[in-house]
Amino acid sequence: MSGGKRDETAGSTQDEAAEVEGKGRPTPSRRQAQAAKAQPIVGSHDKELRKQQRQAQSEARDRARAGMMAGDERFLTQRDRGPQRRFVRDYVDARWSAGELLIPVMVIFLVVAMFPGWVQVYGVFFVWAFLLFAIIDAVLLTFTLKKKLGQKFGENNVQPGFKWYGAMRAMQFRMLRMPKPQVKRGKFPA
């Protein structure tokens, strides 16, 4: 009997707790819940507020662009972040690369291609030879970078993807590189 009394008292305490813990209001219908969460898709109808928002977004983009140009880590893309990527950028920016001259050589070739006969043939050979020279230069750059990164950061700590990153940076005009070069030519990183 004592076992039964315990069950009754335990059950009654649970019922009393359930009555006290109620939320005190009816559950809203789905339509009411969705209407409470609804927000306009296009934003505010207040023209002055929209103008201020556009101006704030424009200023934020300008700050981010200036920070990226300056090489500030907070504004760099994920691809450009980290001390190893900075080292690769600085090393590539400090040297002369054959790849920087690829675009001017191609433009000159377009002009040379208008001349008849042997000038075109020699122009084609020159462009292919220069392209091969630029590729060899990029390959040698990657070997040098691997050695330098291994010395500075440890052989087992070298971040993957640095070869392609360095080679592609070396193939761009120096003035068009993003982020902008932070070192002068000949000032190799330590």
Secondary structure, DSSP 8 states (H G I E B T S, - for coil): -HHHHHHHHHHHHHHHHHHHS--SS----HHHHHHHH---SS--S-HHHHHHHHHHHHHHHHHHHHHHHHT-GGGS-GGG-SHHHHHHHHHHHHS--GGGGHHHHHHHHHHHTTS-THHHHHHHHHHHHHHHHHHHHHHHHHHHHHHHHHHHH-GGG--TTHHHHHHHHHTS-GGG-SS---S-TT----
